[in-house]
């Protein structure tokens, strides 16, 4: 169970890091174009897609961690009942 927690946390953190990094980089480029008096353009499609994938990976990892927490709590409860009974 510990491996599931660790692997899921690492994958979720990587997804969130990708989304945040791309958002910050594109925001800085947008601001730079504005300051130079150029017409700011939308982010390229690959950046938008990568950001969405990173957020989806993070959301899935958060869901898996929540499910793993429920499973761990139920296992602990069952073991406590078996020890009593």
Secondary structure, DSSP 8 states (H G I E B T S, - for coil): -HHHHHHHHHHHHHHHHHHHHHHHHHHHHHHHHHHTT-------HHHHHHHHHHHHHHHHHHHHHHHHHHHHHHHHHHHHHHHH-
